[in-house]
Amino acid sequence: MDQATFFEETVCPSAATLFLRCPEDVMLDRLLKRGETSGRDDDNIESIRKRFRVFEETSMPVIHQFEKEGKVVSVEAVGSMEEVYARIREGVEKRGITRVNVSGEN
């Protein structure tokens, strides 16, 4: 929470925070599949579960605080990439956030 507070005080307030909701078993399965090809030593059950705990302890307080402030766009992240992208797009557009073309994009 300290880092989020510091950022908002020194850089700018957050307009929105995208939170992708996904059951832990789905995330575990995805990360274990990634581990089959990534070559990462930390893509194992023990390390992944530790990362989940650290996320819960350090990041969820920020999400909860930002939810109280109405800053969270919460999206279900189960399904195909296209389905999740459509949910993300719908969620951010409801907040009035639209796509910005980056130089060099069509």
Secondary structure, DSSP 8 states (H G I E B T S, - for coil): -HHHHHHHHHT---S-EEEEE--HHHHHHHHHHHHHHH--TT-SHHHHHHHHHHHHHHTHHHHHHHHHTT-EEEEE--S-HHHHHHHHHHHHHHTT------TT--
